[in-house]
Amino acid sequence: MNTTLNYSPNFNKKKRKSKDIKFIIFHYTGMRKENDAIKRLISFNSKVSSHYFIKKNGEILTLVPDLYIAWHAGASHWKKFKFLNKYSLGIEISNPGHSNRYMHFNKRQMKSVLKLSKFLIKKYKIKSKFILGHSDISPDRKKDPGEKFPWKKLFKKQIGLWHNLNQRILLKNRNQAISFIEKNIFYKNLYKIGYSKNISKKNINYLKKLTIAFQMRFRQELINGIVDKECLIISENLTKKF
């Protein structure tokens, strides 16, 4: 696939095998200016990078070749996998993020996301359940790509996973309180899906952050960190898919 080369020096020098690539991880840049985000990702001093960068105009940059490990995921977990840099391809999408007037990803960007994802999925045989956001694999510290990333639309194009529950049923159960036992079932469902249960003793708000990460991905209309009946039934539906 044709992309613009703009290589970053921030990657492991040892090549990996193509079979080691199991995940696609989406990020937003979280910076006001696109050029500043690109400069950071290709700066030796920043110690961060990704494999691809999607600009506001839809142009795709290759920053690190696929078979080299880029530095985009950091401390991360999903199912049995830890430190997902080793197993993943990172895609950064230009967007100012939650701290800088977070905005919707535009049509040109999403067209490129679709094109690039389809190409990578086919090339490396990546499973739908391993197409994730940074907040999925690092819920205690990351929010990207956030609730404005159109996961549902991508699912309809065979990219990633989504629940198949009726909107009327979801709205009926939104903000409906659940018991302590049901809340624990919700968290167990999240662990089955793949979210980390490695709760840091220093992070007493981990479960709330975990819930927010889940909501940003699967209940994007209301992000409040509160587990209600809607969250519970969505989690139950997803355990069958993941």
KOLDOKE-690931 format. One line per 5 residues: their letters; for each residue x, y, z of C-alpha. Coordinates in nm, 4 decimals, decimal comma. Example, Ala and Ser with C-alpha at 12.3 -4.5 7.8 and 13.67 -1.06 7.14 Angstrom:
<nodes>
AS> 1,2300:-0,4500:0,7800 ~ 1,3670:-0,1060:0,7140
</nodes>
This chain:
<nodes>
MNTTL> 0,0000:0,0000:0,0000 ~ 0,1299:0,3465:-0,0859 ~ 0,2176:0,5679:0,2105 ~ 0,4490:0,8624:0,2665 ~ 0,7752:0,7662:0,4398
NYSPN> 0,8757:0,9808:0,7359 ~ 1,0819:0,7478:0,9491 ~ 1,1197:0,7705:1,3257 ~ 1,4375:0,6526:1,5039 ~ 1,2302:0,5247:1,7952
FNKKK> 1,2022:0,1495:1,7539 ~ 1,3717:-0,1718:1,8653 ~ 1,6577:-0,2573:1,6319 ~ 1,5821:-0,6289:1,6285 ~ 1,3238:-0,7363:1,3727
RKSKD> 1,0265:-0,9467:1,4736 ~ 0,8504:-1,2129:1,2700 ~ 0,5274:-1,1311:1,0915 ~ 0,3462:-1,3963:1,2986 ~ 0,4265:-1,1941:1,6121
IKFII> 0,1960:-0,9156:1,4910 ~ -0,1409:-0,9880:1,6515 ~ -0,2902:-0,6473:1,7385 ~ -0,3785:-0,3145:1,5853 ~ -0,3880:-0,0337:1,8424
FHYTG> -0,5512:0,3006:1,7606 ~ -0,4356:0,6245:1,9223 ~ -0,5023:0,9934:1,8920 ~ -0,2104:1,2354:1,9053 ~ -0,3531:1,4559:2,1810
MRKEN> -0,1701:1,7641:2,0561 ~ -0,3086:2,0947:1,9256 ~ -0,0887:2,1126:1,6157 ~ -0,0464:1,8239:1,3754 ~ 0,3101:1,9185:1,2811
DAIKR> 0,4102:1,9188:1,6481 ~ 0,2691:1,5681:1,6867 ~ 0,4667:1,4436:1,3867 ~ 0,7848:1,6103:1,5134 ~ 0,7413:1,4412:1,8513
LISFN> 0,6942:1,0977:1,6995 ~ 1,0102:1,1275:1,4883 ~ 1,2232:1,2983:1,7566 ~ 1,4917:1,0788:1,9114 ~ 1,4486:1,2570:2,2457
SKVSS> 1,0772:1,1820:2,2760 ~ 1,1237:0,8030:2,2963 ~ 0,7783:0,7495:2,1414 ~ 0,6636:0,6452:1,7958 ~ 0,4015:0,4524:1,6027
HYFIK> 0,4006:0,2554:1,2814 ~ 0,1556:0,4828:1,1028 ~ 0,0260:0,8378:1,1303 ~ -0,2973:0,9552:0,9704 ~ -0,3074:1,3272:0,9011
KNGEI> -0,6178:1,5490:0,8991 ~ -0,6190:1,5433:0,5195 ~ -0,6184:1,1618:0,5222 ~ -0,2547:1,1204:0,4176 ~ -0,0923:0,8134:0,5719
LTLVP> 0,2655:0,8371:0,6946 ~ 0,4831:0,5353:0,7646 ~ 0,6980:0,6147:1,0686 ~ 0,8243:0,2672:1,1588 ~ 0,8215:-0,0397:0,9284
DLYIA> 0,5836:-0,3137:1,0430 ~ 0,8466:-0,5696:1,1397 ~ 1,0139:-0,3357:1,3868 ~ 0,8689:-0,2738:1,7333 ~ 0,7497:0,0860:1,7692
WHAGA> 0,7071:0,2553:2,1074 ~ 0,3368:0,3390:2,1266 ~ 0,1648:0,1121:2,3793 ~ 0,3855:0,1384:2,6891 ~ 0,2659:-0,0409:3,0025
SHWKK> -0,0310:-0,2335:2,8658 ~ -0,2294:-0,5551:2,9041 ~ -0,4878:-0,7489:2,7071 ~ -0,5853:-1,1036:2,7959 ~ -0,2570:-1,2929:2,8493
FKFLN> -0,0457:-1,0317:2,6689 ~ 0,1625:-0,7685:2,8464 ~ 0,3598:-0,4740:2,7061 ~ 0,1838:-0,4913:2,3716 ~ 0,4473:-0,3057:2,1693
KYSLG> 0,5991:-0,6451:2,0945 ~ 0,2781:-0,7794:1,9402 ~ 0,1119:-0,4783:1,7833 ~ 0,0967:-0,2175:1,5109 ~ 0,0306:0,1350:1,6360
IEISN> -0,1764:0,3829:1,4333 ~ -0,1733:0,7470:1,5467 ~ -0,4553:0,9683:1,4207 ~ -0,4222:1,3451:1,4274 ~ -0,6669:1,4796:1,6880
PGHSN> -0,6146:1,7328:1,9695 ~ -0,7650:1,4957:2,2261 ~ -0,9590:1,5460:2,5476 ~ -0,7215:1,8083:2,6870 ~ -0,7344:2,0261:2,3742
RYMHF> -1,0932:2,0504:2,2494 ~ -1,1363:1,6888:2,1447 ~ -1,3077:1,6672:1,8057 ~ -1,4641:1,4105:1,5769 ~ -1,2351:1,2278:1,3363
NKRQM> -1,3095:1,3556:0,9873 ~ -1,4244:1,1578:0,6825 ~ -1,0856:1,1651:0,5095 ~ -0,9158:1,0292:0,8197 ~ -1,1700:0,7514:0,8635
KSVLK> -1,1438:0,6569:0,4953 ~ -0,7698:0,6108:0,5509 ~ -0,8285:0,4230:0,8775 ~ -1,0547:0,1839:0,6890 ~ -0,8130:0,1382:0,3983
LSKFL> -0,5060:0,0886:0,6175 ~ -0,6828:-0,1418:0,8633 ~ -0,8199:-0,3657:0,5882 ~ -0,4724:-0,3938:0,4389 ~ -0,3063:-0,4824:0,7720
IKKYK> -0,5794:-0,7236:0,8798 ~ -0,5436:-0,9205:0,5578 ~ -0,1635:-0,9094:0,5543 ~ -0,1130:-1,0261:0,9146 ~ -0,4392:-1,2187:0,9675
IKSKF> -0,5336:-1,0000:1,2638 ~ -0,8439:-1,1117:1,4539 ~ -1,1297:-0,8687:1,5151 ~ -1,0998:-0,9133:1,8931 ~ -0,7408:-0,7861:1,8761
ILGHS> -0,8255:-0,4505:1,7177 ~ -0,8242:-0,2129:2,0129 ~ -0,7819:0,1394:2,1398 ~ -0,5033:0,2619:2,3672 ~ -0,7567:0,3062:2,6484
DISPD> -0,8538:-0,0622:2,6191 ~ -0,5019:-0,1820:2,6921 ~ -0,4085:0,0956:2,9393 ~ -0,7373:0,2002:3,1038 ~ -0,5658:0,3390:3,4120
RKKDP> -0,3742:0,6058:3,2198 ~ -0,5078:0,6574:2,8656 ~ -0,8272:0,7916:2,7035 ~ -0,7459:0,7624:2,3345 ~ -0,8841:0,7283:2,0782
GEKFP> -1,1888:0,8241:2,2879 ~ -1,5657:0,8202:2,2594 ~ -1,5702:1,0050:1,9250 ~ -1,3840:0,7265:1,7490 ~ -1,6528:0,5471:1,5407
WKKLF> -1,6078:0,1881:1,6551 ~ -1,9622:0,0924:1,5589 ~ -1,9170:0,2119:1,1991 ~ -1,5844:0,0282:1,1739 ~ -1,7464:-0,2905:1,3031
KKQIG> -1,9957:-0,2714:1,0179 ~ -1,6927:-0,2736:0,7856 ~ -1,5503:-0,5851:0,9598 ~ -1,2988:-0,3929:1,1705 ~ -1,3062:-0,4593:1,5444
LWHNL> -1,6015:-0,5776:1,7504 ~ -1,9263:-0,4257:1,8743 ~ -2,2351:-0,5528:2,0546 ~ -2,5550:-0,6370:1,8659 ~ -2,8113:-0,5110:2,1168
NQRIL> -3,1196:-0,3125:2,0201 ~ -3,0964:0,0618:2,0925 ~ -3,4433:0,0647:2,2511 ~ -3,3385:-0,2015:2,5011 ~ -3,0185:-0,0134:2,5795
LKNRN> -3,1991:0,3147:2,6488 ~ -3,4505:0,1349:2,8689 ~ -3,1677:0,0054:3,0882 ~ -2,9553:0,3229:3,0917 ~ -2,9058:0,4709:3,4402
QAISF> -3,0841:0,1739:3,5961 ~ -2,9092:0,0842:3,9223 ~ -2,7693:-0,2640:3,9750 ~ -2,6722:-0,4635:4,2838 ~ -2,3224:-0,5072:4,4232
IEKNI> -2,3244:-0,8669:4,2958 ~ -2,4233:-0,7548:3,9450 ~ -2,1494:-0,4922:3,9504 ~ -1,8930:-0,7627:4,0252 ~ -2,0341:-0,9682:3,7377
FYKNL> -1,9773:-0,6647:3,5126 ~ -1,6100:-0,6438:3,6123 ~ -1,5662:-1,0186:3,5631 ~ -1,7149:-0,9807:3,2156 ~ -1,4613:-0,7093:3,1361
YKIGY> -1,1777:-0,9396:3,2429 ~ -1,3205:-1,2124:3,0176 ~ -1,3319:-0,9658:2,7285 ~ -0,9631:-0,8904:2,7806 ~ -0,9329:-0,5878:3,0084
SKNIS> -0,6631:-0,6110:3,2723 ~ -0,7430:-0,7189:3,6264 ~ -0,3975:-0,6086:3,7443 ~ -0,5285:-0,3396:3,9742 ~ -0,2535:-0,1242:4,1189
KKNIN> -0,2759:-0,0732:4,4955 ~ -0,1687:0,2854:4,4349 ~ -0,4611:0,3487:4,1995 ~ -0,7762:0,3364:4,4103 ~ -0,9834:0,4713:4,1185
YLKKL> -0,8864:0,1884:3,8830 ~ -1,2335:0,0324:3,8598 ~ -1,3882:0,3671:3,7697 ~ -1,1225:0,4249:3,5030 ~ -1,1810:0,0730:3,3748
TIAFQ> -1,5535:0,1458:3,3476 ~ -1,4837:0,4734:3,1654 ~ -1,2567:0,2931:2,9176 ~ -1,5343:0,0402:2,8541 ~ -1,7907:0,3172:2,8062
MRFRQ> -1,5683:0,5156:2,5683 ~ -1,5491:0,2043:2,3537 ~ -1,8934:0,0448:2,3820 ~ -2,1360:0,3014:2,5356 ~ -2,0181:0,6257:2,3820
ELING> -2,3298:0,8365:2,4461 ~ -2,2749:0,8490:2,8227 ~ -1,9303:0,8425:2,9827 ~ -1,9682:0,8719:3,3598 ~ -1,7765:0,5842:3,5174
IVDKE> -2,0946:0,4478:3,6759 ~ -2,1887:0,0856:3,6157 ~ -2,5595:0,0616:3,5314 ~ -2,7838:-0,2066:3,3848 ~ -2,7018:-0,0967:3,0294
CLIIS> -2,3293:-0,1456:3,0870 ~ -2,3977:-0,4871:3,2369 ~ -2,6019:-0,6192:2,9447 ~ -2,3521:-0,4819:2,6921 ~ -2,0686:-0,6587:2,8758
ENLTK> -2,2657:-0,9827:2,8797 ~ -2,3265:-0,9592:2,5065 ~ -1,9588:-0,8897:2,4340 ~ -1,8250:-1,1857:2,6317 ~ -1,9765:-1,4094:2,3626
KF> -1,7861:-1,2214:2,0909 ~ -1,4482:-1,1817:2,2601
</nodes>
